[in-house]
Amino acid sequence: MADKQEKMNVGISLAGAVDLSTVAHHVDAKPGEKGGAPKAGGYTIDVTTESFESVVRSSQTYPVLLYVWIADDDRLFKLTEVLHKAVDAQKGGIQLARIDAKKYPAIAQALQLQGVPALVLLLGGRPIPITQGVPDASELAQMDRVVARLVELAHKQGISGTAPHMESSDQGSQDSESSASDGSDGYGTARMDAQADAAAGAGASTSAAGAGVPGAAGAGAAGATANVNVPPTHQKAHDLAAQGDFSGAALEYGKVMEADPSDRIAAREHAKALLLARSATANVNKVREAAAANPDDVDAQLAVADVDLIGGFVDDAFSRLLDFAASHREALDEVRKRLVSYFPICRDDDPRVQRARRRLSVLLY
């Protein structure tokens, strides 16, 4: 499971301006439409920054399972469907509250998540991290038991109310009201039980407000937004990235880095912007076919490494280039430059980066 988690989690802050993880898996269909994710309804709701406070309050009455996801990322559709069914099977014993980290990064950032998807249990306003990562088929099959276990834990804490049942039309009207007013291991079930048991005990006394969760103790949506204010020096680059102008964003982040070489956030966003400027719109199938047809072409291998990284397959991207450089010494400098441009995208302590740096050093010296 740890190896699979390393592949799926690129290690990028959810509050970052440039989002790599969903580019290769984006779908245009909205939830409920053909080809899209399952629509909210039953005991599943969609949450916004404006409605989050009421969700926290509701967890005083019944347990709420926060599901932080990306609504247009097709890798998460199966998990979403399984979660819906597992929660509905509890017939109101628990509510599933979906938070789109792309639309509402303030909530995800406040929960201090390292990536999506993620599950966080709310009990009495207390956030209890459960897990992060994409489960495999065997783990998905255990989801009913996991959710039932969370309901049992809630009952032990004296929280045993019944969540409301929402029709699809009810959920839609709730979403429109809100909008008008207005980013570890995977799902190993034993680990989830152990985490939830420990968090539900004496160690789970932290309030939602104390954990930085907006909406508790009067924090509200404004507090959530304040948590992810863009530094003034980053604003122009941030806006360009949000508009899809990754080349422009890279240029502006470069200026920030020149003014402050110690700005590591700018360095990370600069690296991400450069990557997306090169390959965000690449046809993944054609890139892979070209790399397979031209195994000695460094440009073809660099291109496929880009799409691997954008898709979240970090080890694949690193290993491909390092293996290529080992057998094509004349391309070593080009490979080195590309790998060095990749490294800031991941966390400093990411073991994948550490392994790649060691291999690169061996090749160089």
N, C-alpha and C positions, 0 to 999 in steps of 0.2 A: 504493500500500500504506500509506503514512503516513497518508493521509486516512482509510482504513478503520480503521486502528489507533486513531486518535483517537476514532472513534465507539465502538469496542468497549470501550476501556479507560477506565473512569470516573475512574481515578486515585485510588482509595481504598486505604488501607493494608489489607493482608490481615489484620492483627492488630486492625483496628477492631472495635468492638462491634456496629455496625450495618452489615449487609451489603446493599447495594442491588442489586448486579449480577445476582443470581440470582432476585430476587423475581418478575420478570415471565416467567421461563423455567423455573420450578420444575415438576418432575413428581414425582408420588408413587411411581411405580414404581421398584423397586430394580433395580440392574444385573442383567441376565439375565431380568427380567420383561418382559412385553409392554408396550411403550411406554417402557421404560427403556433405559439405556445398555448396551453390550455387557458381558458378564460376563468377569471375569478368567479366565485359563486359557491353555494353550499356553506361550508364553514371556512372558506378561504376568502380573504379580502385583500385588496391592494391598498398600500399605505403611502401617504405623501408626508412631506414635512409638516403640513398643516394638520393632518389627522393623527400624527404620531403620538401627540400628547394624550389623546383620548384612548389610544391603544394601550399606552403605559398604564393609564388609570384602570382600564378594563382588566388588566392582569391582577388586580386586587381581587377580582371576582372569579375569574377562570384563567387557566394558563394560556399563554399566547406563545406560539412558536414563530419567531421571526425568521423569515427565509429571505436572505439577501442574495439577489440574483441579477442577471442581465436579461431583460424580457425579450430581447431580439437575438439572443445567442442560442443557436439550435442545439448546442451541446447539452443544454440544461433542460430541454423539453421533457425528456423521459423522466428525469428526477422530479420535475415539477408535477407531472401526472401522477407519479407514485406517491408523492407527498400529499397531494389532494385526496387520493383514495384512502391513504392511511389516516389522515385527519378526519375525513368524513365517516370512517368506520367507528370513530369514537362518539359519534352522534352528539356533538356539542361538548364533549369532555375537554376539548382543546380547540383553539382557533389558530389557523395558519394565516399569518400576516406577511404578505409579499412586499418586499422593498426593492425597487429597481435601482441598483447602485449607479447606473448611468444617469438616470433622471434626478435622483436624490442622493448625491454623493455625501452630503453633510451628515446624513444618518449613518451611513456606512463608516464614515471617518470617525464619527463620535463613538461608534461601537468598537473602534480600534482594531478593525479587521485587516488582515494581510492579503486577502483575496476573496474571490467569490467562486462558487456558491458558498454560503455559510449559514449555519443554523445557530440561533441564540434563543434560549428559553427565557421568557419574562414571567417571573413569579412575584406577585406583590410589588411590582415596580422594579424588581431586581433583575438585571441582565445576567444570564448564566450562559457563557459560551459553551456550545456543544461540540461543533466540529466545523471544519472547512475542507473543501475538496469535492471532486466528482467521484461518486461511488461506482464500483463495478457491479456486474449483474448479480453476483451472490449477495452483495451488501444491499442492493435495492430490494432483494427478496425478503430481507429482514426488517424493512422499514415499518411494517405494521407493528412488530414487536417493540421496536425502538420508541415509536410514538406512544404506544400503550404504556411503556415504562415511564415516559415523561408525565403522563397523566397520573400514574400511581405516585410519583414523587410530589406532584402538586397536591394530591389529596393528603399526603403525609404532612404537608406544610399548612394544611387547613384551607386550601384553595380548591373548591370543588363545585363552583357554579357552572352554569351551562352557557356556552357561547351561542350567540344568535345565529340562526340559519338565514343565509342571504340568497335570494334569487338573483340570477344574472342581471335582471333589469334593475333590482335594488342596488347592486354594486355599481352599475353604470351611473345611476343618478348620484351616488355618493362621490364617485370620481369627478363628475362634472361640477358638483358643488365645490369640491376642494380646489379644482383647477380654476374655477371662476374667482375664488378668493385669493387666488394667488396671482470596492474593492475588496504547517501543522499536518496531521494525518487526515486520512479520509474517513469514511463512514464505517470504520471497524466497530461493530456493535458493542463489543465488550468495553472498548475504550470510551464509547459514548456513555454507556451506563456508569462507568467509573467516574467520568468527568461530571456527569449530572449528579451522582450521589455525593461527590465531594463538594460540589458547588452548592447543593441544597442544604448542606450542613452548616456548621458554624462559620465556614469561610465565605459564605454567600451573604454577608450582612451589608455589603456595599449597596448603596441606593443607586437608582438609575442616574440621579443627578451627580452623585459622587463618581460614577464611572464615566461621566461625560455624555450620558445619553440625553439628547434634547427632549424637552417635554416634561421632565420631572422637576419638582420644586420650582415651578414657574419659569423654567428655562425657555420653553416654547420654540417656535420655528426660528425666531430671530437668533436665538442662541446657537442653534444648529448651523445656521449660515455663517455666523461669526467664526466658527471653528475652522472654516476652510477659506478664509479671506485670502485672496491672492496678493502676494507682496506687490507693492506699486511698481517695482522695477520689472516684475514679471508680467504685468497686465497686458501689454501689447502682444507679447509672445503667446500668452494664454489665450487671448481672444482670437488670434490668427489660427491657433491649433483647433480651437472650438469650431471655427469656420471651415476647417479642412485644408487650410493653406499651410501645409507642413513645411514646405520650403521656407516660407516667410517666417514661420515660427522658429525654425532652426536658426535662421539668421539673427532673429531678435534674442533668442536664448544665448547665442554666441556672444552678442554684445554684453549681455548680463555677466557672462563668465569672464569676459575681458575686464570688466569693471570690478568684479569680485571673484577671483579664481577659487576662493574657498566655498562658493555657493554650490553645494552638492546637489540640491534640488534642480537648479538650472542645468547642471551637467547631465543629470538623468533625463530631464525633459528634452534637452538638446539631442541626446542620443536617440531617444524615441522618435523625435520629429524627423531626424535624418533618415532613420529606418523607414518610416512611413512615407516620406517624400520619395524614396527610391521604389518602394514595393507595395504600398497600400492597395493599389489598383491592379496589381499583377494578376494574371490568370493562373491560379495555382496549378491546375492540371497541365497547362502548357509549359510552365516553368519546370515542373517535375519531369515531364517528357523530354524537355531539352537537356536537363541534367543527365538523364539516363542515356540519352542518345549521344552525349558528348562528355564522357567521363573524364577526359583530359583537359577540358575547357574550364579555366579558373572562373571566368565570368559566369558560366552556367552554374557552377557550384556555389558561388557567392549568392547568386539569385535565389537558389533553392534554400540556402541557409537563411536568407531574409524571410522567406515565407514560413519556414519552420518556426522562427523566433516569433513572428507575428501571430502564428497560430498557437503559441504557448509551448512548443516543443523545444525547450532550451537545450537540453542535452543533445538532441538530434542535430541542432544547428551547430553547436560547438564541436561535436564529434565528427560531423561531416567535414568541416574545414580542417580540423587537426589531422584527420586521416588523410585527407587530400594533400596537405602540406608535407606529410611524412613521405609520400611517394612522389611528390612533385616539388622538389626543393627549390626550383626556379621560381615558384609561386609563393614562397614562404613569406616574403615581405608584404605582398598583397593580402594574404590570409591574416598575417599579424595585425595589419591595420584594421581589417574588418572586425576581428575578434576584440581588439582594444576598444573599438567603437561600440561593441555590444555590452561589454562588461558593466558600464555605469547603469544600464537598464535594470539589472538585478541588484538585490541588496548586497552590501559589502560582505556579509557573512554567509552568502549563498554558497553551499558546498559545490554546486555545479561550476561556479566561477572559480573557486579555489582549485578544483580539479583541472579545469581548462588552463588556468595560469601555470600550473605545474607542468602540464604537458607541453605548453608553448615554450616554457623556459628550456625544457629538455631539447626541443627542436632547434631552438636558437643557439644553444651553447653546447 
